[in-house]
C-alpha cells in the first residue's frame, strides 16, 4: 500500500472504533472494496473515490452520535481539512467533499451530481442489503438500540427493501437485485418461523 494511502487508512481507523457496531471500520472497508469494484467498471476517477471519499464517508459517525450534527456534513469538513493538510491534489478535493455529503440515504441530495458520488452512494446502500445488511440491522436494532425482532423487520420494510430502486450504476443494480432477493427470502423464512405474516411485495 502506498505510504500516503496507508496514512489515510490509519487516520480514519483511529477515528472509528473497531467495534463500532453497524457503522464501524469494517463497514468502511466493505464500502471501499465495493467502490473499487463498481468505480473501476464505471470509469470513475479513483483518486476521488478510493480511498478518499469511500474511506472518509463515515468518519464523523461518532461525532454525530455525540452532537446530532449530520455525519455527512462533518465528515466532508473533516476530509477536506485532512486532505489539505497532506497536500492532496486540490482539484480533486471538491469532488471528494461532494461525494461524502451526498452519500447518505436520507441526505436529500438526489441524484448525486458526479459519477464518484453516485458510486459511493451505491456502495454504501449495497452494504445495507443482503446477508451483511441483515447482520447489521440486527446488530443495530438489538445490540445498539435494545429493540426486538419486529423493530428490526420494520427497518427492512421502511428502508432496506427500497434500496434496490435507488441504485445509480449498472453494476450496483445487478448486485442489488441479488441482495434484494436474499432479503425477501430471509423475511419469508423469518415469517414462517415466528408465525407473523410479513409482507414481501415490495
Secondary structure, 3 states (H helix, E strand, C coil): CCHHHHHHHHHHHHHCCCCCHHHCHHHHHHHHHHHHHHHHHHCCCHHHHHHHHHHHCCCCHHHHHHHCCCHHHHHHHHHHHHHHHCCCCHHHHHHHHHHHHHCCCCCCCCCCCCHHHHHHHHHHHHCCCHHHHHHHHHHHHHHHCCCCHHHHHHHHHHCHHHHHHHCCCHHHHHHHHHHHHHHHHHHHHHHHHHCCCCCCCC
